[in-house]
Amino acid sequence: MSSNQCSELFSIDIHHSYYASGICENIQYLISQPIQKLINQKVLYLHQTPQGFSLLISTDQEIKDFLTHLKSTYAITSFSFDVISTDPHFKAFTDYPISELGIFSFYTPTEGDVTILERKFISNSTYTKSFKITIDFDAIIRFRESGNSPNYNIKLEARKTKWNYYIINKSNKTFERLEIKGDSEISFGHPTEVTLQNGETAYKFSSGSILLSLKERSEYSFDLINVNNGINETIVRGLPMANPTISETYEEGDTIQAVSSIYIYI
């Protein structure tokens, strides 16, 4: 390899089911100090792509020899990246544990040429980053020795919440039977009359035990209808979807679940 050529050490695609694009958007990478020093020296290059990034090497050394040199010179055995989402609701719409503060850490498996990075949750009340990525030197070498290119994938899932619709009748119209209908098999059941914190009366529709994924662009479509003598009258077509913020939580067995509350004035 000539010194003016670059080779790819590895690449990472970061997927997130919340976003309509399917990729994790609005993120920035913070690189560990030894690696940043090599980037400043133009030995390494971080090339960002719409779906993630790749790390490139510019050196005459073979990749295995280069990584061995990094081990001995800097006493490191992996490439480490802290990732920050610029979306303030990132941890709210991502399936982080609700009852703990911390981050997901994604890392290479210890054996084989597995392309999907493994994940563990690190409990830490002071850590402000969104998640962490660690790519082991040995994992890169294993891929190279088997003749494959290490193209890794990270999969982040959107949080699922119980959806509660609160219908507030400000028009004082009389309705025979209000229902929420959709183009899916999700049922909100019959409403219950509740009093809100501000003293207003509302009809509460709940998805109950069915948890719905938070989405940048929802895959659900629900209408509020009034059933009068067997005739369906549409009151609100296309009810608003749940936003990324969590309204409240509740316990179900040993699990803490999240609730999304949506208020509709008619």
N, C-alpha and C positions, 0 to 999 in steps of 0.2 A: 504494500500500500504506500503510495507517495504521500508526502506531507501536506499536499494541497488537496487531498481527497478526504471525504468524510464517510464513515461507515456508521450504521445504526447499531448502537448497543442494545437497545430495546425500545418498544413503544407501548403506550398505554391508552386504551379507549375507556372513557368513563361514562357509563350509562346511568340514567335516572328515569324511573317510570313516571315521575311527576310531570316532567316536561313533555310538551307535545312533540318535540323533536326526538325524544328518546335519549338524548345526550345530556350530560350535566353541564348546564350553562352558568355563566357569570362566576367563574372561579379563577383564582390566582394561585401561583405556586411559590412557596418559600423554600429555598434550597439550603441544605446544610452547609456549614462554612467551608469544609475542605473541597466540596464539589463546586461551590461558588467560586472559590479561588482558581480552580482549573478552568471554569467558564471564563473568568476574567483573563486568564492566560491564553484563551482561545484553543485550549486542548479539548475541551468539551463544549458542546452546543446544545441548548435546550430549544427545540423547535416545537412551538405550540401549533396545534391543529384544532379545527372546530370541535372535534370529539375528544381531544385529550392532548397528548404531547409525545414526542420521541426524544431520546437522548442520543446525540451523535458524538463520535470520537474522531479527532484529527491527529493521527500519529502514525509513525512507521511501525510501531510495535504491533504484534499480534494481540488480539483482544484478551486472551488468557494471560499473556505476559503483562499487559497493561494493568489488568485487575490485580494481579499478584503484586505489582509494583505499588499500587494504591494501598494494598493491605499493609505492606512493610513500611511505607513512607508515612502514611497518615493514621495507621492503626485503626482502620475502618474495614468493615466487611460487607457493606451494603450502601446503596444509594437511598437517601432519605429525603422525603418531601413533605412539608406541611401544606395543606390545601385550605384556602379560605374562600368561602362563598360570599359574594357581595350582596346576596339576597338576604335581608334581615330575618326572613321567615324560614331559612333553610332547615334549621333543626326542628321547626314545627311541622313542616310537611314531609320530612324524612323519617323513616321508621326507627328513630332512636328510642331507647327505653324512656318512658315517661317519668319514672320515679327517680332517675339518677341523672347527674350531670357528668358529661364526659364526651368522648369522641369514638368513632370507629377507626380502627387501625387495619389497613389492608397490607398483606404481606405475601411473599412467594411461598408456595408449599415446599417442604423440606425434601421431597422426592418427586421424581418424574418431571415430564414436560407439560405441566398443567398451566393453561393460559388464564383461567379465572382465578384471581387473587383471593386468598382466604381472608376472613374477617373476624376480628374480635373487638369487643367493646372495652375501652379503658375508662374506668371511672376516675374523674378528675373535676373538681368543682371550679378550678381556676383556669383551665385550658380554654382558650378562646378560639382556637382553630376549628375548622369544620370537620376535617378528617386527616389522616396521615397515611402515607404510602412508603413502604420499604421494599426495595428490590435487592435481594441477596446476590452478591457476586457469584457464589457457587451455582445459583439457579441459572444465571446467564451463561455460565460456562457449560452447564449440563445441556442446555439448548443448543449451544454452538457445536458441542462435540457430537450431538445426534444429527447434525446437519439441518436443524430448524432455526427459525428466527423467533426470538422471544417477543411476541406481540401479546401483551397482557390485557385483560379486561377487568374492570371494576363494575359491579352491579349494585346500584343503590335503589331501594324501593320506597315508594311513597307511603306515607302513613295512612292507615285505615281508621276511620272514626265512625261513631254512631252519629247519624244526622237527625237533628230535631228541628222541625219547622214549627214556628209560632205564628199563627194567623191572628192578626189583630183587626177586628172589624170596626174601623173608624167611620164608615159610612152609615152604620146602624141599619144596614139592609137585613132582611130576614132570609135565611137560607134553610132549605129543607134538610139537606144532608151534604156536608162538605166532605170531599174525598181528594186524595192525591193519587193521580194515575200517571203512569209512565210507559215508555216503550220497552221496558224491561220487566223481569219477573220480580222486581223488588217491590215489597208491599209495605206501606206505612200504617196499615190498620186503621182503626177508628180513632178519632181525636178525643182527647180529654180536655176539659176546661180547667185552666190554671190561672193563677194570679201572678203576674210578673213583679219584679222588684220595684218597679215604678208605680205599682198599684193597678196597672191596666189588666184587663181580662183578655186571655188569648186561648185559641184552640191549638193544642199541641199535638203534632203528628210526629211519630218516632219510627226510625228504621229498626228499632228494637235490637235484636241480636245480630242483625245484618250490619256489618261494617263496610263502609264505602270508601274507596280510595280517593284521596285528595288529588286533584289534577289541575294543571295549568289551564287546560281546556277540557272540560268535563266530558266524559263518555256517556253521561246520563242525561235524560230529558224528562222532566216531570211537569205536570199541569195541575193546577187547583181547579176542581170542578164542583158544581152544585148539582146534585141528583134530585130532580123534582118530578114526581110521578113517572119515574122510569126514564126521564129525559135528561141527558147530560148537558149542562150549560157550563162552558169554560169561563172561569172567573179570572184566572191568571194563566196565560200560556207561557211556558218556559220559565219555571220558577228559578230564582237565583241558586247557584251552587254554593257549597260550603267554601269558605276562604281558608287560607293556610293556618290561621290562628286557632288555637284550641280554647274553647269556651270553658270547659270544665273536664273533670275526670271522674271515673267511678270504678269500683272494684267488682270484678266478676271472677269468683273463685280466688285463685292466687294471682290473677293478672289485673293490672291497672289499665283501663281503656280510656280513650279520649272521646270527647263529645264535641261536635260542631253544631252551633246553634244559628239558625237562620230566621230572621224576623221579617214578616211580610205584612204590610198594611194594606187593607182593601177598603 
